[in-house]
Amino acid sequence: MNGYAASSAGRPTSLSGVRIATWNVNSVKTRVPRLLPWLEDRQPEVVCLQETKLSDEAFTALLGEALAGLGYGFAHHGHGQWNGVAILSRLGLDDVERDFPGQPEFAGAAEARAISATCGGVRVHSLYVPNGREVGSDHFGYKLAWLDALAAVVGADAADVALCGDMNVAPTDADVFDPASFLGHTHVTAEERGRIAAFGLVDVVRERWPQERVFSYWDYRAGMFHQDLGMRIDLVLTSRGVADRVAAAWVDRQARKGSGPSDHAPVIVDLDAAPDGDIGPVVPPPSNPVRRGRGVRLPQSP
C-alpha cells in the first residue's frame, strides 16, 4: 500500500471545529497499547506521529486495520528501525508528499523525517527534525541545513499551513527547565532558534500561554518527569490564519504517565471549537512545583 490508505469515514472536509495532535511516540510498535486507546479517548481528527521506527509495509500491517476501524486514513514514511513519520486523518489526505524539495541527506543517506498532506484545506507537515547531537558536529550542521531547506519550502507554501512535530529545538529559555543547565548544548543555540523563527509562523501553544511553564518532553531517567524537569520541543507552528482559529492548545501530560510511555507527550490544538473547553496549557497540571535542576546531566550530553 506504499504507506497510504484512504479514509472511508464520512467526515467533513474542513478543519472547522476539529482537533489536531502531534506525538513523538518513540516506536509505534511499542506504543500501540497506549496509542489506540488514546485515539479513542481524545478523538483527534488529524494526528502527526514521529519516530514510528517502522517501514511503510510494517506500519500498514501493524495499524492499518485498527486505524480504518477508527475512521482514519493514513500516510506513512519510514525505512524501518530509525526515524519514521506519519499523518492520520479523518478529513482526507490530499497531495501526500514524502520528504520535501531540497531536503538534505546525512552521509549520503536519505532519512524518513518529513511527510505532508492537505487535510481539509490545511497543509499539514509531520516533522522529526534531526537532533544535532553536539554543537559544531557534522550532525549539528546537518540539522541547520535541514531547517534551512524546510524554511525555503514553507515560505513558498500555501497560506494555510501547520508544521507539527518534534522540532528538537526549544524556542526560548522559558521552554527548558533550567536555561543554565543547557548552555553550550544543542536545542537552545541561537542558530537553532533562529531557524525556527525564520519560518515566520505562529507557535500556537506559546501564543496562547505566554507566561506558563509548558514542557512536552521529559527524559526517562528517574525523577525527571515527576520533578517536571522537561523541555518544550514538540511544536505546532501555523500560519496566521490557522492560528486565529485556535480555540484551545495544550500538552496532554496524562499520556506521559503510567507504564510504557513515550518520553514525549502529545500536543493538542483545537480549531474553532474546544470540546473540552479552553483547557491548558498542560493537562493535567504538573504534579510538583517549579524546581531548578542545576547540575542535572542533560539527555543530549555525550
Backbone torsions as a table, in degrees:
resi	resn	phi	psi	omega
1	MET	NA	1.0	176.1
2	ASN	54.3	32.6	174.5
3	GLY	75.4	14.4	-178.9
4	TYR	-132.9	137.1	173.2
5	ALA	-142.3	130.3	-178.8
6	ALA	-79.2	147.5	178.3
7	SER	-83.5	139.2	176.1
8	SER	-101.8	0.8	-178.9
9	ALA	-73.3	139.2	-179.7
10	GLY	-85.3	64.1	-177.9
11	ARG	-93.6	161.1	176.2
12	PRO	-61.9	151.5	178.4
13	THR	-101.8	44.5	177.9
14	SER	-146.8	142.4	176.7
15	LEU	-83.5	57.4	179.2
16	SER	-110.8	117.6	-178.6
17	GLY	66.8	39.4	-178.9
18	VAL	-125.1	164.4	-176.9
19	ARG	-109.3	128.1	175.1
20	ILE	-111.2	137.1	180.0
21	ALA	-135.9	152.1	172.4
22	THR	-133.8	140.3	-173.9
23	TRP	-152.1	121.2	168.0
24	ASN	-83.1	107.4	-172.9
25	VAL	-87.4	-11.4	177.8
26	ASN	52.1	59.4	-179.0
27	SER	93.7	99.3	-177.8
28	VAL	-67.2	-30.5	178.7
29	LYS	-61.9	-43.0	178.2
30	THR	-68.6	-30.9	-171.3
31	ARG	-94.1	0.3	-178.1
32	VAL	-52.3	-44.5	-179.2
33	PRO	-62.5	-18.0	177.3
34	ARG	-100.7	-37.1	-174.9
35	LEU	-64.5	-50.0	-175.5
36	LEU	-64.3	-45.9	175.4
37	PRO	-62.4	-34.5	178.3
38	TRP	-64.1	-41.9	177.3
39	LEU	-61.1	-41.1	179.2
40	GLU	-68.1	-35.3	-177.2
41	ASP	-76.5	-50.0	-173.9
42	ARG	-85.7	-23.2	175.6
43	GLN	55.2	48.5	174.8
44	PRO	-71.4	146.1	177.6
45	GLU	-85.0	-32.8	179.4
46	VAL	-131.2	130.6	-178.2
47	VAL	-130.6	128.1	172.8
48	CYS	-105.5	126.4	179.6
49	LEU	-113.9	146.2	175.1
50	GLN	-130.8	159.2	-177.5
51	GLU	54.5	50.0	175.7
52	THR	-68.9	-31.5	176.2
53	LYS	59.6	37.3	177.5
54	LEU	-137.5	156.3	168.8
55	SER	-74.1	166.7	177.6
56	ASP	-58.6	-43.5	-177.9
57	GLU	-65.5	-41.1	-179.2
58	ALA	-69.0	-37.1	177.5
59	PHE	-62.5	-45.4	179.6
60	THR	-62.7	-43.7	179.9
61	ALA	-64.0	-37.6	-176.4
62	LEU	-75.6	-43.1	-167.8
63	LEU	-123.1	-10.1	-173.8
64	GLY	-53.5	-50.4	-177.1
65	GLU	-66.6	-43.8	-178.8
66	ALA	-64.7	-41.5	179.6
67	LEU	-66.7	-40.0	176.7
68	ALA	-60.7	-38.7	178.4
69	GLY	-65.1	-25.0	177.2
70	LEU	-93.4	1.5	176.3
71	GLY	90.6	13.6	-177.1
72	TYR	-100.3	133.4	157.5
73	GLY	-87.2	165.6	-179.0
74	PHE	-151.5	155.2	171.0
75	ALA	-131.9	132.0	-175.6
76	HIS	-130.5	146.9	176.5
77	HIS	-136.6	110.4	-178.8
78	GLY	-160.0	151.3	178.2
79	HIS	-109.6	-2.6	-178.5
80	GLY	96.3	143.8	172.3
81	GLN	74.2	-49.4	-177.4
82	TRP	-123.3	153.8	173.1
83	ASN	58.1	-139.8	-179.2
84	GLY	95.8	129.9	-178.9
85	VAL	-136.5	156.2	-178.7
86	ALA	-151.5	157.1	169.2
87	ILE	-126.8	126.8	172.0
88	LEU	-106.6	139.1	-176.4
89	SER	-149.9	138.0	169.5
90	ARG	-98.8	4.6	-176.4
91	LEU	-111.5	10.0	-176.0
92	GLY	92.8	160.9	179.6
93	LEU	-136.4	101.1	-178.4
94	ASP	-106.6	146.1	174.8
95	ASP	52.8	53.0	178.9
96	VAL	-64.8	131.8	178.7
97	GLU	-132.9	124.9	174.6
98	ARG	-93.0	137.0	-172.4
99	ASP	65.6	-171.0	175.6
100	PHE	-146.9	157.4	-176.7
101	PRO	-56.9	130.4	179.3
102	GLY	81.3	5.2	-178.8
103	GLN	-61.6	125.0	-177.6
104	PRO	-69.5	157.3	169.4
105	GLU	-102.6	162.2	174.2
106	PHE	-114.8	124.1	-179.4
107	ALA	52.6	38.8	176.5
108	GLY	78.6	6.6	-177.7
109	ALA	-117.5	136.7	175.7
110	ALA	-79.6	141.7	179.2
111	GLU	-120.1	141.0	-177.3
112	ALA	-84.0	85.7	-173.9
113	ARG	-122.7	-2.1	-175.8
114	ALA	-149.3	136.6	171.8
115	ILE	-147.8	144.1	-179.6
116	SER	-139.0	156.3	177.5
117	ALA	-160.4	155.8	174.3
118	THR	-92.3	120.2	-178.3
119	CYS	-119.1	104.9	179.0
120	GLY	60.7	34.0	175.4
121	GLY	95.6	-8.2	178.0
122	VAL	-108.3	131.7	177.2
123	ARG	-80.4	110.6	-175.1
124	VAL	-104.5	129.6	177.5
125	HIS	-114.8	128.3	170.7
126	SER	-102.4	119.9	-168.0
127	LEU	-128.3	138.7	170.8
128	TYR	-125.2	92.7	-174.9
129	VAL	-69.9	140.3	177.3
130	PRO	-53.8	147.0	-176.3
131	ASN	-68.2	-42.4	-178.6
132	GLY	94.8	-25.1	174.7
133	ARG	58.1	-83.2	-177.7
134	GLU	-127.8	139.5	177.9
135	VAL	-58.7	131.3	179.3
136	GLY	89.5	-7.7	-178.9
137	SER	-81.3	169.0	174.4
138	ASP	-60.2	-35.9	179.1
139	HIS	-64.4	-37.8	179.6
140	PHE	-67.6	-42.7	176.1
141	GLY	-61.2	-39.6	176.7
142	TYR	-61.3	-42.8	179.0
143	LYS	-60.4	-47.0	-179.3
144	LEU	-64.4	-42.1	178.5
145	ALA	-64.2	-37.8	179.2
146	TRP	-63.1	-45.9	179.6
147	LEU	-66.9	-37.4	177.0
148	ASP	-62.2	-44.0	-179.9
149	ALA	-65.0	-39.0	178.2
150	LEU	-65.3	-41.2	179.8
151	ALA	-60.6	-37.4	179.0
152	ALA	-64.3	-36.3	179.0
153	VAL	-72.8	-45.0	-178.2
154	VAL	-63.0	-37.2	-179.7
155	GLY	-63.1	-26.2	-179.9
156	ALA	-99.8	6.2	-172.7
157	ASP	-83.5	175.1	178.8
158	ALA	-64.6	164.4	-175.1
159	ALA	-62.4	-39.6	-177.2
160	ASP	-96.0	108.5	-175.0
161	VAL	-142.1	148.2	175.0
162	ALA	-138.7	116.5	172.4
163	LEU	-92.9	120.1	-174.5
164	CYS	-127.1	132.0	174.3
165	GLY	153.2	-170.2	178.1
166	ASP	-87.1	100.5	-176.6
167	MET	-83.9	-12.8	-178.6
168	ASN	54.2	30.9	174.2
169	VAL	-139.0	129.9	171.0
170	ALA	-92.8	112.3	-169.0
171	PRO	-59.9	-32.5	-179.1
172	THR	-141.8	171.5	177.1
173	ASP	-61.6	-27.5	179.2
174	ALA	-66.0	-12.9	-174.8
175	ASP	-97.9	12.9	172.8
176	VAL	-132.5	153.8	-173.0
177	PHE	-68.1	-27.8	179.0
178	ASP	-156.1	101.7	-176.5
179	PRO	-53.8	-35.6	-178.3
180	ALA	-61.8	-32.1	-179.3
181	SER	-71.8	-16.9	-174.3
182	PHE	-101.0	-4.0	-178.2
183	LEU	-56.6	130.9	178.8
184	GLY	84.4	0.9	-179.0
185	HIS	-107.1	164.7	173.9
186	THR	-69.4	173.5	178.7
187	HIS	83.4	-20.0	-174.2
188	VAL	-128.0	3.7	-176.0
189	THR	-70.8	158.2	177.9
190	ALA	-61.4	-34.4	179.7
191	GLU	-63.4	-45.6	-179.8
192	GLU	-68.1	-47.1	-178.9
193	ARG	-62.8	-35.7	177.9
194	GLY	-64.2	-35.3	177.8
195	ARG	-65.5	-41.2	178.4
196	ILE	-64.4	-42.6	178.7
197	ALA	-63.4	-32.0	-177.0
198	ALA	-66.1	-18.3	176.5
199	PHE	-62.9	-27.2	-178.8
200	GLY	70.1	25.7	-177.2
201	LEU	-108.5	171.4	-176.7
202	VAL	-98.6	125.3	172.3
203	ASP	-80.1	95.8	-165.5
204	VAL	-69.0	-32.2	177.5
205	VAL	-67.2	-46.3	-178.5
206	ARG	-69.4	-34.8	177.8
207	GLU	-63.1	-38.5	-178.2
208	ARG	-77.3	-29.2	-176.7
209	TRP	-129.2	68.5	-170.9
210	PRO	-67.0	-24.9	-174.6
211	GLN	-110.4	3.4	-171.0
212	GLU	-93.7	153.2	173.7
213	ARG	-81.8	113.0	-174.3
214	VAL	-136.2	120.0	175.5
215	PHE	-125.1	157.0	177.8
216	SER	-126.0	-10.1	-177.1
217	TYR	-134.2	134.8	174.7
218	TRP	-136.8	129.2	179.4
219	ASP	-59.8	152.8	-178.4
220	TYR	-69.3	-17.3	-175.6
221	ARG	-57.8	145.8	-174.8
222	ALA	-54.4	129.7	173.7
223	GLY	95.3	-22.9	-175.8
224	MET	-62.6	-46.1	-179.1
225	PHE	-68.7	-47.5	-174.6
226	HIS	-69.8	-25.8	175.0
227	GLN	-88.7	-1.4	-179.1
228	ASP	59.3	43.7	174.5
229	LEU	-96.5	83.0	-171.3
230	GLY	-128.6	-169.7	177.9
231	MET	-139.5	153.1	172.2
232	ARG	-109.1	96.9	-178.4
233	ILE	-122.7	-6.0	176.2
234	ASP	-97.1	113.9	-168.0
235	LEU	-124.5	154.8	166.8
236	VAL	-122.2	110.5	-178.2
237	LEU	-112.1	123.8	-174.0
238	THR	-129.8	162.1	170.1
239	SER	-67.0	162.0	-174.6
240	ARG	-60.2	-39.4	-178.9
241	GLY	-62.3	-39.2	176.9
242	VAL	-71.3	-42.2	-179.4
243	ALA	-59.6	-34.6	-179.7
244	ASP	-68.7	-14.1	179.3
245	ARG	-94.7	-2.4	-175.9
246	VAL	-68.7	123.2	177.8
247	ALA	-102.4	-21.7	176.7
248	ALA	-160.8	147.2	178.7
249	ALA	-149.6	123.2	-171.3
250	TRP	-158.8	161.1	175.7
251	VAL	-100.7	128.0	-178.4
252	ASP	-86.3	78.4	-175.9
253	ARG	-63.5	-24.9	179.0
254	GLN	-57.1	-34.4	-177.6
255	ALA	-71.6	-12.2	177.6
256	ARG	-91.7	-8.5	-178.2
257	LYS	-86.4	171.7	172.4
258	GLY	81.1	-164.0	-175.9
259	SER	-90.5	143.2	175.0
260	GLY	64.5	39.4	-179.6
261	PRO	-84.7	162.6	162.8
262	SER	-70.2	161.7	174.0
263	ASP	-81.9	-1.4	174.4
264	HIS	-112.2	150.8	172.3
265	ALA	-105.7	151.9	177.2
266	PRO	-67.9	147.5	170.1
267	VAL	-106.9	130.3	-174.6
268	ILE	-120.6	133.2	177.3
269	VAL	-128.3	125.1	177.4
270	ASP	-102.5	127.1	178.2
271	LEU	-100.9	132.7	171.8
272	ASP	72.0	-34.5	177.2
273	ALA	-145.9	144.9	-178.6
274	ALA	-117.8	99.4	-175.4
275	PRO	-61.1	-26.2	177.9
276	ASP	-101.1	9.1	-175.5
277	GLY	85.7	174.4	-179.0
278	ASP	-81.3	69.7	-177.4
279	ILE	-88.5	166.9	175.6
280	GLY	130.9	-176.7	6.2
281	PRO	-83.4	-16.5	179.9
282	VAL	-126.9	128.9	-176.6
283	VAL	-125.3	120.4	-11.2
284	PRO	-71.9	169.0	-177.4
285	PRO	-65.8	163.3	-180.0
286	PRO	-53.9	144.0	-176.2
287	SER	-82.8	-8.7	179.9
288	ASN	-135.2	154.4	177.3
289	PRO	-69.1	170.3	-179.8
290	VAL	-59.1	133.6	175.5
291	ARG	-133.4	150.0	174.7
292	ARG	-97.9	145.4	-173.4
293	GLY	-118.6	40.1	-178.9
294	ARG	-57.6	135.8	-180.0
295	GLY	89.0	-5.3	178.3
296	VAL	-76.8	130.1	179.3
297	ARG	-72.3	127.8	-174.6
298	LEU	-79.3	150.4	-178.6
299	PRO	-58.4	-35.1	-177.3
300	GLN	-85.4	1.0	179.6
301	SER	-67.5	140.8	179.4
302	PRO	-70.1	NA	NA
